[in-house]
Amino acid sequence: MVSLIEWSFQAPQFRSWIFRLRRWPLRMSRGFIAEAAIVVRSDDGRVLLLKQQSGKLHLPKLSLNGWRSIHLQVENLLKELLGQPVPISLVSPVGVVGDMTFLFRASVSAVPEAQADRCWLTAEVAATTLSAKDTRLLRLSRGP
């Protein structure tokens, strides 16, 4: 006599349902696994930084949704920040699985008007005010 457990693993529909159920938590965790950092430079060499409520400065960052295109998410963030579409390029992924940051670079010809939550600083000054991680990303964004 075949037990219920043996039968369930022999039935193809039930087996595929079990495998889908096992993969569901993995797919959900994959949905939010990384962030994107964007280094926006103006033609005169200044870098866009955002201000936190505490007054600290940081690069524009975005927690990525793994179910949507990374490129489109970054473009939408820049469109929100700058009010205009800006061409972007991926510099490199930085980090390890679970703490991955996709570093993007963008250039603007004209600096938009000043706002309370953002500022434009020269790269040298920005490097002294940012956290160690943001400073490293700023240096990596220079590229060849």
The first five atom37 places (N, CA, C, CB, O) and aatype in JSON, in Angstrom:
{
  "aatype": [12, 19, 15, 10, 9, 6, 17, 15, 13, 5, 0, 14, 5, 13, 1, 15, 17, 9, 13, 1, 10, 1, 1, 17, 14, 10, 1, 12, 15, 1, 7, 13, 9, 0, 6, 0, 0, 9, 19, 19, 1, 15, 3, 3, 7, 1, 19, 10, 10, 10, 11, 5, 5, 15, 7, 11, 10, 8, 10, 14, 11, 10, 15, 10, 2, 7, 17, 1, 15, 9, 8, 10, 5, 19, 6, 2, 10, 10, 11, 6, 10, 10, 7, 5, 14, 19, 14, 9, 15, 10, 19, 15, 14, 19, 7, 19, 19, 7, 3, 12, 16, 13, 10, 13, 1, 0, 15, 19, 15, 0, 19, 14, 6, 0, 5, 0, 3, 1, 4, 17, 10, 16, 0, 6, 19, 0, 0, 16, 16, 10, 15, 0, 11, 3, 16, 1, 10, 10, 1, 10, 15, 1, 7, 14],
  "atom_mask": [
    [1, 1, 1, 1, 1],
    [1, 1, 1, 1, 1],
    [1, 1, 1, 1, 1],
    [1, 1, 1, 1, 1],
    [1, 1, 1, 1, 1],
    [1, 1, 1, 1, 1],
    [1, 1, 1, 1, 1],
    [1, 1, 1, 1, 1],
    [1, 1, 1, 1, 1],
    [1, 1, 1, 1, 1],
    [1, 1, 1, 1, 1],
    [1, 1, 1, 1, 1],
    [1, 1, 1, 1, 1],
    [1, 1, 1, 1, 1],
    [1, 1, 1, 1, 1],
    [1, 1, 1, 1, 1],
    [1, 1, 1, 1, 1],
    [1, 1, 1, 1, 1],
    [1, 1, 1, 1, 1],
    [1, 1, 1, 1, 1],
    [1, 1, 1, 1, 1],
    [1, 1, 1, 1, 1],
    [1, 1, 1, 1, 1],
    [1, 1, 1, 1, 1],
    [1, 1, 1, 1, 1],
    [1, 1, 1, 1, 1],
    [1, 1, 1, 1, 1],
    [1, 1, 1, 1, 1],
    [1, 1, 1, 1, 1],
    [1, 1, 1, 1, 1],
    [1, 1, 1, 0, 1],
    [1, 1, 1, 1, 1],
    [1, 1, 1, 1, 1],
    [1, 1, 1, 1, 1],
    [1, 1, 1, 1, 1],
    [1, 1, 1, 1, 1],
    [1, 1, 1, 1, 1],
    [1, 1, 1, 1, 1],
    [1, 1, 1, 1, 1],
    [1, 1, 1, 1, 1],
    [1, 1, 1, 1, 1],
    [1, 1, 1, 1, 1],
    [1, 1, 1, 1, 1],
    [1, 1, 1, 1, 1],
    [1, 1, 1, 0, 1],
    [1, 1, 1, 1, 1],
    [1, 1, 1, 1, 1],
    [1, 1, 1, 1, 1],
    [1, 1, 1, 1, 1],
    [1, 1, 1, 1, 1],
    [1, 1, 1, 1, 1],
    [1, 1, 1, 1, 1],
    [1, 1, 1, 1, 1],
    [1, 1, 1, 1, 1],
    [1, 1, 1, 0, 1],
    [1, 1, 1, 1, 1],
    [1, 1, 1, 1, 1],
    [1, 1, 1, 1, 1],
    [1, 1, 1, 1, 1],
    [1, 1, 1, 1, 1],
    [1, 1, 1, 1, 1],
    [1, 1, 1, 1, 1],
    [1, 1, 1, 1, 1],
    [1, 1, 1, 1, 1],
    [1, 1, 1, 1, 1],
    [1, 1, 1, 0, 1],
    [1, 1, 1, 1, 1],
    [1, 1, 1, 1, 1],
    [1, 1, 1, 1, 1],
    [1, 1, 1, 1, 1],
    [1, 1, 1, 1, 1],
    [1, 1, 1, 1, 1],
    [1, 1, 1, 1, 1],
    [1, 1, 1, 1, 1],
    [1, 1, 1, 1, 1],
    [1, 1, 1, 1, 1],
    [1, 1, 1, 1, 1],
    [1, 1, 1, 1, 1],
    [1, 1, 1, 1, 1],
    [1, 1, 1, 1, 1],
    [1, 1, 1, 1, 1],
    [1, 1, 1, 1, 1],
    [1, 1, 1, 0, 1],
    [1, 1, 1, 1, 1],
    [1, 1, 1, 1, 1],
    [1, 1, 1, 1, 1],
    [1, 1, 1, 1, 1],
    [1, 1, 1, 1, 1],
    [1, 1, 1, 1, 1],
    [1, 1, 1, 1, 1],
    [1, 1, 1, 1, 1],
    [1, 1, 1, 1, 1],
    [1, 1, 1, 1, 1],
    [1, 1, 1, 1, 1],
    [1, 1, 1, 0, 1],
    [1, 1, 1, 1, 1],
    [1, 1, 1, 1, 1],
    [1, 1, 1, 0, 1],
    [1, 1, 1, 1, 1],
    [1, 1, 1, 1, 1],
    [1, 1, 1, 1, 1],
    [1, 1, 1, 1, 1],
    [1, 1, 1, 1, 1],
    [1, 1, 1, 1, 1],
    [1, 1, 1, 1, 1],
    [1, 1, 1, 1, 1],
    [1, 1, 1, 1, 1],
    [1, 1, 1, 1, 1],
    [1, 1, 1, 1, 1],
    [1, 1, 1, 1, 1],
    [1, 1, 1, 1, 1],
    [1, 1, 1, 1, 1],
    [1, 1, 1, 1, 1],
    [1, 1, 1, 1, 1],
    [1, 1, 1, 1, 1],
    [1, 1, 1, 1, 1],
    [1, 1, 1, 1, 1],
    [1, 1, 1, 1, 1],
    [1, 1, 1, 1, 1],
    [1, 1, 1, 1, 1],
    [1, 1, 1, 1, 1],
    [1, 1, 1, 1, 1],
    [1, 1, 1, 1, 1],
    [1, 1, 1, 1, 1],
    [1, 1, 1, 1, 1],
    [1, 1, 1, 1, 1],
    [1, 1, 1, 1, 1],
    [1, 1, 1, 1, 1],
    [1, 1, 1, 1, 1],
    [1, 1, 1, 1, 1],
    [1, 1, 1, 1, 1],
    [1, 1, 1, 1, 1],
    [1, 1, 1, 1, 1],
    [1, 1, 1, 1, 1],
    [1, 1, 1, 1, 1],
    [1, 1, 1, 1, 1],
    [1, 1, 1, 1, 1],
    [1, 1, 1, 1, 1],
    [1, 1, 1, 1, 1],
    [1, 1, 1, 1, 1],
    [1, 1, 1, 1, 1],
    [1, 1, 1, 1, 1],
    [1, 1, 1, 0, 1],
    [1, 1, 1, 1, 1]
  ],
  "atom_positions": [
    [[0.84, -1.17, 0.0], [0.0, 0.0, 0.0], [0.9, 1.24, 0.0], [-0.96, -0.01, 1.22], [1.89, 1.29, 0.73]],
    [[0.56, 2.23, -0.79], [1.31, 3.47, -0.91], [0.78, 4.47, 0.11], [1.23, 4.04, -2.35], [-0.42, 4.72, 0.19]],
    [[1.7, 5.02, 0.88], [1.28, 6.0, 1.88], [0.92, 7.32, 1.21], [2.39, 6.21, 2.93], [1.26, 7.55, 0.05]],
    [[0.25, 8.16, 1.93], [-0.17, 9.46, 1.4], [1.03, 10.32, 1.03], [-1.04, 10.19, 2.42], [1.0, 11.02, 0.01]],
    [[2.08, 10.28, 1.83], [3.28, 11.07, 1.54], [3.96, 10.58, 0.28], [4.26, 11.01, 2.73], [4.36, 11.39, -0.56]],
    [[4.1, 9.26, 0.13], [4.72, 8.73, -1.09], [3.89, 9.09, -2.31], [4.89, 7.21, -0.99], [4.44, 9.45, -3.35]],
    [[2.57, 8.98, -2.18], [1.71, 9.3, -3.31], [1.83, 10.77, -3.69], [0.26, 8.95, -2.97], [1.87, 11.11, -4.88]],
    [[1.89, 11.66, -2.68], [1.95, 13.08, -2.97], [3.22, 13.45, -3.73], [1.86, 13.89, -1.69], [3.2, 14.35, -4.57]],
    [[4.31, 12.8, -3.45], [5.55, 13.1, -4.17], [5.6, 12.44, -5.54], [6.74, 12.66, -3.35], [6.41, 12.82, -6.38]],
    [[4.73, 11.46, -5.76], [4.67, 10.83, -7.08], [3.72, 11.58, -8.01], [4.24, 9.37, -6.95], [3.88, 11.52, -9.23]],
    [[2.74, 12.28, -7.45], [1.79, 13.01, -8.27], [2.44, 14.28, -8.8], [0.52, 13.35, -7.46], [2.87, 15.11, -8.01]],
    [[2.53, 14.44, -10.13], [3.25, 15.59, -10.7], [2.64, 16.95, -10.33], [3.29, 15.46, -12.19], [3.38, 17.9, -10.1]],
    [[1.3, 17.04, -10.27], [0.69, 18.33, -9.94], [1.02, 18.73, -8.51], [-0.84, 18.28, -10.15], [1.34, 19.89, -8.24]],
    [[0.93, 17.81, -7.61], [1.2, 18.1, -6.21], [2.67, 18.43, -6.0], [0.8, 16.92, -5.34], [3.0, 19.33, -5.22]],
    [[3.56, 17.72, -6.69], [4.99, 17.95, -6.57], [5.36, 19.35, -7.07], [5.77, 16.89, -7.35], [6.15, 20.05, -6.44]],
    [[4.78, 19.76, -8.2], [5.09, 21.1, -8.71], [4.54, 22.17, -7.77], [4.5, 21.29, -10.13], [5.17, 23.22, -7.6]],
    [[3.39, 21.93, -7.16], [2.83, 22.87, -6.2], [3.74, 23.03, -4.98], [1.43, 22.42, -5.76], [3.93, 24.14, -4.49]],
    [[4.3, 21.91, -4.5], [5.22, 21.95, -3.35], [6.47, 22.74, -3.69], [5.59, 20.52, -2.9], [6.94, 23.55, -2.89]],
    [[7.02, 22.52, -4.9], [8.23, 23.24, -5.29], [7.94, 24.74, -5.44], [8.79, 22.68, -6.6], [8.77, 25.56, -5.05]],
    [[6.78, 25.1, -5.99], [6.44, 26.51, -6.09], [6.3, 27.15, -4.72], [5.14, 26.69, -6.87], [6.73, 28.28, -4.5]],
    [[5.69, 26.42, -3.8], [5.53, 26.92, -2.45], [6.87, 27.12, -1.75], [4.66, 25.98, -1.65], [7.05, 28.07, -0.99]],
    [[7.82, 26.22, -2.0], [9.15, 26.35, -1.41], [9.92, 27.52, -2.0], [9.95, 25.06, -1.61], [10.71, 28.15, -1.29]],
    [[9.71, 27.83, -3.28], [10.44, 28.91, -3.93], [9.87, 30.29, -3.63], [10.45, 28.7, -5.4], [10.55, 31.29, -3.83]],
    [[8.63, 30.36, -3.16], [8.0, 31.65, -2.93], [8.78, 32.54, -1.98], [6.62, 31.43, -2.4], [8.99, 33.71, -2.31]],
    [[9.23, 32.08, -0.8], [10.01, 32.97, 0.09], [11.31, 33.45, -0.56], [10.33, 32.26, 1.4], [11.73, 34.58, -0.34]],
    [[11.93, 32.59, -1.37], [13.16, 33.01, -2.05], [12.88, 34.12, -3.04], [13.81, 31.82, -2.76], [13.64, 35.08, -3.13]],
    [[11.79, 34.0, -3.78], [11.45, 35.05, -4.74], [11.1, 36.35, -4.05], [10.3, 34.61, -5.62], [11.45, 37.43, -4.53]],
    [[10.41, 36.27, -2.93], [10.06, 37.49, -2.2], [11.3, 38.17, -1.63], [9.07, 37.17, -1.08], [11.38, 39.4, -1.65]],
    [[12.25, 37.41, -1.14], [13.46, 38.03, -0.6], [14.3, 38.63, -1.71], [14.28, 37.01, 0.19], [15.03, 39.59, -1.49]],
    [[14.2, 38.06, -2.91], [14.95, 38.58, -4.04], [14.37, 39.9, -4.52], [14.96, 37.57, -5.18], [15.03, 40.64, -5.24]],
    [[13.15, 40.2, -4.12], [12.49, 41.41, -4.58], [13.13, 42.69, -4.08], [0.0, 0.0, 0.0], [13.01, 43.73, -4.73]],
    [[13.81, 42.66, -2.94], [14.39, 43.88, -2.36], [15.8, 43.57, -1.88], [13.51, 44.41, -1.19], [16.05, 43.52, -0.67]],
    [[16.71, 43.38, -2.81], [18.04, 42.91, -2.42], [19.15, 43.94, -2.57], [18.38, 41.71, -3.2], [20.28, 43.68, -2.17]],
    [[18.85, 45.07, -3.15], [19.96, 45.98, -3.46], [19.49, 47.43, -3.4], [20.55, 45.66, -4.84], [18.3, 47.72, -3.25]],
    [[20.46, 48.31, -3.53], [20.15, 49.72, -3.66], [20.97, 50.29, -4.81], [20.46, 50.49, -2.33], [21.94, 49.68, -5.27]],
    [[20.56, 51.44, -5.26], [21.28, 52.14, -6.33], [21.75, 53.47, -5.77], [20.38, 52.34, -7.6], [21.0, 54.17, -5.08]],
    [[22.99, 53.82, -6.06], [23.55, 55.12, -5.71], [23.86, 55.84, -7.02], [24.84, 54.99, -4.8], [24.39, 55.24, -7.95]],
    [[23.51, 57.11, -7.08], [23.7, 57.86, -8.31], [24.6, 59.06, -8.04], [22.34, 58.32, -8.89], [24.34, 59.85, -7.13]],
    [[25.65, 59.18, -8.82], [26.54, 60.34, -8.74], [26.19, 61.24, -9.93], [28.08, 59.92, -8.74], [26.46, 60.9, -11.08]],
    [[25.6, 62.38, -9.63], [25.2, 63.34, -10.66], [26.21, 64.48, -10.64], [23.74, 63.87, -10.43], [26.35, 65.17, -9.64]],
    [[26.9, 64.66, -11.76], [27.91, 65.73, -11.88], [27.44, 66.78, -12.87], [29.27, 65.15, -12.31], [26.83, 66.47, -13.9]],
    [[27.74, 68.02, -12.54], [27.46, 69.11, -13.48], [28.7, 69.33, -14.34], [27.04, 70.42, -12.72], [29.77, 68.79, -14.06]],
    [[28.54, 70.12, -15.38], [29.67, 70.41, -16.27], [30.8, 71.14, -15.57], [29.21, 71.22, -17.45], [31.96, 71.02, -15.97]],
    [[30.48, 71.9, -14.52], [31.53, 72.63, -13.81], [32.15, 71.8, -12.68], [30.97, 73.92, -13.25], [32.93, 72.34, -11.89]],
    [[31.82, 70.51, -12.58], [32.48, 69.63, -11.63], [31.8, 69.46, -10.3], [0.0, 0.0, 0.0], [32.32, 68.76, -9.43]],
    [[30.64, 70.07, -10.11], [29.94, 69.93, -8.84], [29.12, 68.63, -8.82], [29.03, 71.15, -8.59], [28.75, 68.1, -9.87]],
    [[28.85, 68.14, -7.61], [28.15, 66.88, -7.41], [26.86, 67.15, -6.63], [29.05, 65.84, -6.65], [26.84, 67.96, -5.71]],
    [[25.78, 66.46, -7.02], [24.5, 66.6, -6.33], [24.51, 65.77, -5.05], [23.33, 66.18, -7.24], [24.8, 64.58, -5.08]],
    [[24.17, 66.41, -3.94], [24.05, 65.73, -2.65], [22.69, 66.06, -2.05], [25.19, 66.15, -1.67], [22.17, 67.16, -2.22]],
    [[22.13, 65.09, -1.34], [20.85, 65.29, -0.67], [21.09, 65.48, 0.82], [19.9, 64.09, -0.93], [22.02, 64.91, 1.38]],
    [[20.24, 66.28, 1.45], [20.35, 66.53, 2.89], [19.34, 65.69, 3.64], [20.15, 68.04, 3.2], [18.18, 65.59, 3.24]],
    [[19.8, 65.07, 4.73], [18.91, 64.37, 5.64], [18.33, 65.38, 6.61], [19.64, 63.21, 6.39], [18.79, 66.52, 6.66]],
    [[17.34, 64.97, 7.39], [16.75, 65.88, 8.37], [17.77, 66.25, 9.44], [15.52, 65.24, 9.02], [17.69, 67.33, 10.03]],
    [[18.72, 65.35, 9.7], [19.76, 65.65, 10.7], [20.8, 66.63, 10.18], [20.44, 64.36, 11.13], [21.64, 67.1, 10.94]],
    [[20.76, 66.93, 8.88], [21.72, 67.86, 8.3], [22.87, 67.18, 7.58], [0.0, 0.0, 0.0], [23.66, 67.85, 6.9]],
    [[22.99, 65.85, 7.7], [24.06, 65.13, 7.01], [23.77, 65.07, 5.52], [24.22, 63.71, 7.59], [22.61, 65.04, 5.09]],
    [[24.84, 65.03, 4.75], [24.73, 64.95, 3.3], [25.0, 63.51, 2.84], [25.7, 65.93, 2.61], [25.78, 62.79, 3.45]],
    [[24.33, 63.13, 1.75], [24.56, 61.81, 1.17], [24.25, 61.84, -0.32], [23.69, 60.73, 1.88], [23.57, 62.74, -0.81]],
    [[24.77, 60.84, -1.02], [24.47, 60.7, -2.44], [23.01, 60.29, -2.61], [25.43, 59.66, -3.11], [22.44, 59.67, -1.71]],
    [[22.4, 60.62, -3.74], [21.04, 60.13, -3.99], [21.06, 58.6, -4.06], [20.47, 60.73, -5.31], [21.84, 58.01, -4.8]],
    [[20.18, 57.97, -3.28], [20.11, 56.51, -3.23], [18.67, 56.06, -3.37], [20.72, 55.97, -1.93], [17.73, 56.82, -3.12]],
    [[18.53, 54.82, -3.77], [17.21, 54.26, -4.02], [17.22, 52.79, -3.65], [16.79, 54.46, -5.49], [18.09, 52.05, -4.11]],
    [[16.28, 52.36, -2.83], [16.11, 50.93, -2.56], [15.41, 50.33, -3.77], [15.3, 50.67, -1.23], [14.33, 50.77, -4.16]],
    [[16.03, 49.34, -4.35], [15.53, 48.79, -5.61], [14.45, 47.74, -5.4], [16.67, 48.19, -6.4], [14.49, 46.95, -4.47]],
    [[13.5, 47.77, -6.29], [12.46, 46.76, -6.36], [12.93, 45.73, -7.38], [11.05, 47.38, -6.74], [13.08, 46.05, -8.56]],
    [[13.14, 44.51, -6.93], [13.67, 43.47, -7.81], [12.75, 43.05, -8.92], [0.0, 0.0, 0.0], [13.16, 42.32, -9.82]],
    [[11.5, 43.49, -8.88], [10.53, 43.1, -9.9], [10.44, 44.13, -11.02], [9.16, 42.91, -9.27], [9.73, 43.9, -12.0]],
    [[11.15, 45.25, -10.89], [11.13, 46.28, -11.92], [12.53, 46.51, -12.46], [10.54, 47.6, -11.37], [13.51, 46.16, -11.8]],
    [[12.63, 47.08, -13.62], [13.92, 47.37, -14.25], [14.7, 48.38, -13.41], [13.71, 47.91, -15.68], [14.19, 49.43, -13.04]],
    [[15.94, 48.04, -13.11], [16.8, 48.92, -12.31], [17.01, 50.24, -13.03], [18.15, 48.25, -12.01], [16.92, 51.31, -12.42]],
    [[17.29, 50.16, -14.31], [17.57, 51.35, -15.11], [16.38, 52.33, -15.06], [17.88, 50.96, -16.57], [16.58, 53.53, -14.89]],
    [[15.17, 51.81, -15.21], [13.98, 52.68, -15.18], [13.75, 53.29, -13.8], [12.75, 51.9, -15.61], [13.34, 54.44, -13.7]],
    [[14.02, 52.53, -12.75], [13.85, 53.06, -11.4], [14.81, 54.23, -11.16], [14.09, 51.96, -10.36], [14.42, 55.24, -10.57]],
    [[16.05, 54.09, -11.62], [17.04, 55.16, -11.44], [16.68, 56.37, -12.29], [18.46, 54.65, -11.8], [16.8, 57.51, -11.83]],
    [[16.23, 56.14, -13.52], [15.82, 57.26, -14.38], [14.65, 58.02, -13.76], [15.43, 56.74, -15.78], [14.62, 59.25, -13.81]],
    [[13.69, 57.3, -13.18], [12.54, 57.96, -12.55], [12.96, 58.78, -11.34], [11.5, 56.92, -12.13], [12.44, 59.88, -11.13]],
    [[13.9, 58.27, -10.55], [14.39, 59.04, -9.4], [15.05, 60.34, -9.87], [15.38, 58.21, -8.58], [14.8, 61.4, -9.3]],
    [[15.88, 60.25, -10.89], [16.55, 61.45, -11.39], [15.56, 62.43, -12.0], [17.61, 61.08, -12.42], [15.74, 63.65, -11.88]],
    [[14.53, 61.92, -12.63], [13.51, 62.81, -13.19], [12.79, 63.56, -12.07], [12.5, 62.0, -14.05], [12.45, 64.73, -12.21]],
    [[12.57, 62.87, -10.93], [11.97, 63.52, -9.77], [12.9, 64.59, -9.19], [11.63, 62.49, -8.7], [12.46, 65.7, -8.87]],
    [[14.18, 64.25, -9.06], [15.13, 65.16, -8.43], [15.45, 66.37, -9.29], [16.41, 64.42, -8.11], [15.51, 67.49, -8.8]],
    [[15.64, 66.14, -10.58], [16.13, 67.2, -11.46], [15.04, 67.83, -12.32], [17.2, 66.67, -12.35], [15.24, 68.9, -12.89]],
    [[13.9, 67.18, -12.41], [12.81, 67.73, -13.21], [13.0, 67.56, -14.69], [0.0, 0.0, 0.0], [12.25, 68.14, -15.48]],
    [[13.96, 66.78, -15.1], [14.22, 66.55, -16.52], [14.86, 65.17, -16.68], [15.13, 67.66, -17.12], [15.55, 64.7, -15.77]],
    [[14.63, 64.51, -17.81], [15.3, 63.23, -18.03], [16.8, 63.43, -18.24], [14.68, 62.5, -19.24], [17.22, 64.36, -18.93]],
    [[17.59, 62.56, -17.63], [19.04, 62.66, -17.71], [19.59, 61.3, -18.12], [19.65, 63.13, -16.34], [19.2, 60.29, -17.54]],
    [[20.49, 61.25, -19.1], [21.09, 59.96, -19.46], [21.97, 59.44, -18.33], [21.92, 60.08, -20.76], [22.74, 60.19, -17.73]],
    [[21.86, 58.15, -18.05], [22.64, 57.54, -16.98], [23.45, 56.37, -17.53], [21.74, 57.07, -15.82], [23.13, 55.82, -18.58]],
    [[24.49, 56.02, -16.78], [25.27, 54.83, -17.15], [25.66, 54.1, -15.88], [26.55, 55.21, -17.98], [25.96, 54.7, -14.85]],
    [[25.64, 52.78, -15.97], [26.03, 51.95, -14.84], [27.55, 51.92, -14.76], [25.45, 50.51, -14.98], [28.21, 51.57, -15.73]],
    [[28.1, 52.3, -13.61], [29.54, 52.27, -13.41], [29.95, 50.86, -13.02], [29.99, 53.3, -12.34], [30.79, 50.25, -13.68]],
    [[29.36, 50.36, -11.93], [29.65, 48.99, -11.51], [28.76, 48.61, -10.33], [31.14, 48.83, -11.13], [28.27, 49.48, -9.6]],
    [[28.56, 47.31, -10.17], [27.94, 46.87, -8.91], [29.02, 46.82, -7.84], [27.25, 45.47, -9.08], [30.14, 46.37, -8.1]],
    [[28.69, 47.27, -6.65], [29.66, 47.33, -5.55], [29.08, 46.57, -4.37], [29.99, 48.81, -5.16], [27.92, 46.77, -4.01]],
    [[29.87, 45.71, -3.77], [29.43, 45.0, -2.57], [29.29, 43.51, -2.8], [0.0, 0.0, 0.0], [29.79, 42.96, -3.78]],
    [[28.61, 42.89, -1.87], [28.39, 41.44, -1.91], [26.89, 41.17, -1.87], [29.12, 40.72, -0.73], [26.1, 42.07, -1.59]],
    [[26.52, 39.94, -2.14], [25.11, 39.57, -2.12], [24.53, 39.88, -0.74], [24.93, 38.06, -2.48], [25.12, 39.52, 0.28]],
    [[23.41, 40.54, -0.73], [22.79, 40.95, 0.52], [23.11, 42.4, 0.89], [0.0, 0.0, 0.0], [22.37, 43.02, 1.65]],
    [[24.19, 42.94, 0.34], [24.56, 44.33, 0.57], [25.12, 44.91, -0.73], [25.6, 44.46, 1.74], [26.21, 45.46, -0.76]],
    [[24.35, 44.77, -1.8], [24.78, 45.17, -3.14], [24.32, 46.59, -3.42], [24.24, 44.2, -4.2], [23.18, 46.96, -3.12]],
    [[25.21, 47.38, -4.01], [24.88, 48.73, -4.46], [25.26, 48.85, -5.92], [25.6, 49.82, -3.6], [26.4, 48.58, -6.3]],
    [[24.31, 49.25, -6.74], [24.58, 49.51, -8.15], [24.92, 50.99, -8.27], [23.36, 49.11, -9.07], [24.1, 51.85, -7.94]],
    [[26.12, 51.27, -8.74], [26.59, 52.65, -8.85], [26.34, 53.18, -10.25], [28.09, 52.75, -8.48], [26.83, 52.61, -11.23]],
    [[25.58, 54.27, -10.34], [25.27, 54.9, -11.62], [25.9, 56.28, -11.66], [23.75, 54.99, -11.84], [26.15, 56.91, -10.63]],
    [[26.16, 56.74, -12.9], [26.74, 58.06, -13.12], [25.84, 58.81, -14.1], [28.21, 57.96, -13.66], [25.33, 58.24, -15.06]],
    [[25.64, 60.1, -13.84], [24.85, 60.95, -14.72], [25.52, 62.32, -14.8], [23.38, 61.08, -14.23], [26.2, 62.74, -13.87]],
    [[25.33, 62.99, -15.92], [25.89, 64.34, -16.11], [24.78, 65.29, -16.53], [27.02, 64.32, -17.18], [23.91, 64.95, -17.32]],
    [[24.83, 66.49, -15.97], [23.88, 67.53, -16.36], [24.67, 68.76, -16.79], [22.91, 67.88, -15.19], [25.74, 69.06, -16.26]],
    [[24.12, 69.46, -17.77], [24.83, 70.65, -18.25], [24.5, 71.87, -17.41], [24.48, 70.92, -19.71], [25.37, 72.69, -17.13]],
    [[23.25, 71.99, -17.0], [22.84, 73.15, -16.19], [22.36, 72.65, -14.83], [21.72, 73.97, -16.91], [21.59, 71.7, -14.74]],
    [[22.82, 73.33, -13.79], [22.41, 72.97, -12.43], [21.04, 73.57, -12.16], [23.46, 73.46, -11.38], [20.85, 74.77, -12.32]],
    [[20.06, 72.74, -11.76], [18.73, 73.29, -11.44], [18.8, 74.22, -10.23], [17.73, 72.16, -11.16], [19.78, 74.21, -9.49]],
    [[17.75, 75.02, -10.06], [17.74, 75.98, -8.95], [17.86, 75.26, -7.61], [16.45, 76.83, -8.98], [17.5, 74.1, -7.47]],
    [[18.39, 75.98, -6.64], [18.64, 75.41, -5.31], [17.34, 75.08, -4.61], [19.48, 76.36, -4.45], [16.34, 75.8, -4.74]],
    [[17.36, 73.97, -3.87], [16.22, 73.58, -3.06], [16.72, 73.24, -1.67], [15.45, 72.38, -3.69], [17.91, 72.99, -1.48]],
    [[15.81, 73.22, -0.7], [16.22, 73.04, 0.7], [16.79, 71.66, 0.98], [15.04, 73.29, 1.6], [17.64, 71.51, 1.85]],
    [[16.33, 70.64, 0.25], [16.75, 69.27, 0.56], [17.92, 68.78, -0.29], [15.59, 68.35, 0.38], [18.28, 67.6, -0.19]],
    [[18.51, 69.63, -1.1], [19.65, 69.21, -1.92], [20.62, 70.35, -2.14], [19.17, 68.67, -3.27], [20.26, 71.53, -2.06]],
    [[21.86, 69.99, -2.41], [22.87, 71.01, -2.68], [23.88, 70.46, -3.69], [23.58, 71.45, -1.37], [23.99, 69.26, -3.9]],
    [[24.61, 71.37, -4.29], [25.65, 71.02, -5.26], [26.99, 71.47, -4.68], [25.39, 71.68, -6.67], [27.18, 72.66, -4.4]],
    [[27.91, 70.53, -4.5], [29.23, 70.85, -3.97], [30.29, 70.32, -4.93], [29.43, 70.24, -2.56], [30.04, 69.41, -5.72]],
    [[31.48, 70.91, -4.86], [32.58, 70.36, -5.66], [32.92, 68.98, -5.12], [33.84, 71.31, -5.63], [32.67, 68.68, -3.95]],
    [[33.48, 68.15, -5.97], [33.77, 66.77, -5.58], [34.73, 66.69, -4.39], [34.36, 66.0, -6.77], [34.59, 65.82, -3.54]],
    [[35.7, 67.61, -4.32], [36.67, 67.6, -3.22], [36.0, 67.91, -1.89], [37.79, 68.6, -3.5], [36.27, 67.26, -0.88]],
    [[35.12, 68.91, -1.88], [34.41, 69.28, -0.66], [33.41, 68.18, -0.29], [33.69, 70.63, -0.83], [33.26, 67.84, 0.88]],
    [[32.75, 67.63, -1.29], [31.77, 66.56, -1.03], [32.44, 65.36, -0.39], [31.08, 66.15, -2.34], [31.87, 64.74, 0.51]],
    [[33.64, 65.01, -0.84], [34.34, 63.85, -0.3], [34.65, 64.01, 1.19], [35.64, 63.61, -1.06], [34.71, 63.01, 1.91]],
    [[34.84, 65.24, 1.65], [35.14, 65.44, 3.07], [33.89, 65.43, 3.94], [35.87, 66.76, 3.26], [33.99, 65.21, 5.15]],
    [[32.72, 65.65, 3.35], [31.5, 65.72, 4.15], [30.68, 64.43, 4.13], [30.64, 66.86, 3.67], [29.78, 64.25, 4.95]],
    [[30.96, 63.54, 3.2], [30.17, 62.31, 3.06], [30.66, 61.21, 3.99], [30.22, 61.82, 1.62], [31.76, 61.3, 4.55]],
    [[29.84, 60.18, 4.15], [30.25, 59.0, 4.91], [31.33, 58.26, 4.13], [29.02, 58.06, 5.19], [31.57, 58.54, 2.95]],
    [[31.98, 57.33, 4.78], [33.06, 56.58, 4.13], [32.55, 55.81, 2.91], [33.71, 55.6, 5.12], [33.22, 55.77, 1.88]],
    [[31.37, 55.21, 3.03], [30.81, 54.44, 1.91], [30.49, 55.36, 0.73], [29.54, 53.69, 2.35], [30.8, 55.02, -0.42]],
    [[29.87, 56.51, 1.0], [29.54, 57.44, -0.08], [30.8, 58.03, -0.71], [28.65, 58.56, 0.44], [30.84, 58.25, -1.92]],
    [[31.82, 58.29, 0.09], [33.08, 58.8, -0.45], [33.71, 57.78, -1.39], [34.07, 59.15, 0.69], [34.22, 58.14, -2.45]],
    [[33.65, 56.53, -1.0], [34.19, 55.46, -1.86], [33.41, 55.38, -3.18], [34.13, 54.09, -1.13], [34.01, 55.23, -4.25]],
    [[32.09, 55.48, -3.09], [31.28, 55.45, -4.31], [31.56, 56.66, -5.2], [29.79, 55.4, -3.96], [31.58, 56.54, -6.42]],
    [[31.78, 57.82, -4.58], [32.1, 59.03, -5.34], [33.41, 58.86, -6.09], [32.18, 60.25, -4.4], [33.52, 59.25, -7.25]],
    [[34.4, 58.28, -5.43], [35.71, 58.06, -6.09], [35.59, 57.02, -7.2], [36.76, 57.6, -5.05], [36.2, 57.17, -8.26]],
    [[34.8, 55.97, -6.97], [34.62, 54.94, -8.0], [33.93, 55.48, -9.23], [33.84, 53.78, -7.44], [34.16, 55.0, -10.33]],
    [[33.08, 56.48, -9.05], [32.28, 56.99, -10.17], [33.11, 57.79, -11.17], [31.16, 57.86, -9.64], [32.67, 58.02, -12.3]],
    [[34.29, 58.22, -10.77], [35.13, 58.99, -11.7], [35.46, 58.19, -12.93], [36.41, 59.45, -11.03], [35.42, 58.7, -14.05]],
    [[35.78, 56.94, -12.73], [36.06, 56.05, -13.85], [37.29, 56.45, -14.64], [0.0, 0.0, 0.0], [38.04, 57.35, -14.26]],
    [[37.46, 55.75, -15.74], [38.65, 56.03, -16.58], [38.51, 57.31, -17.38], [38.9, 54.89, -17.54], [39.42, 57.67, -18.13]]
  ]
}
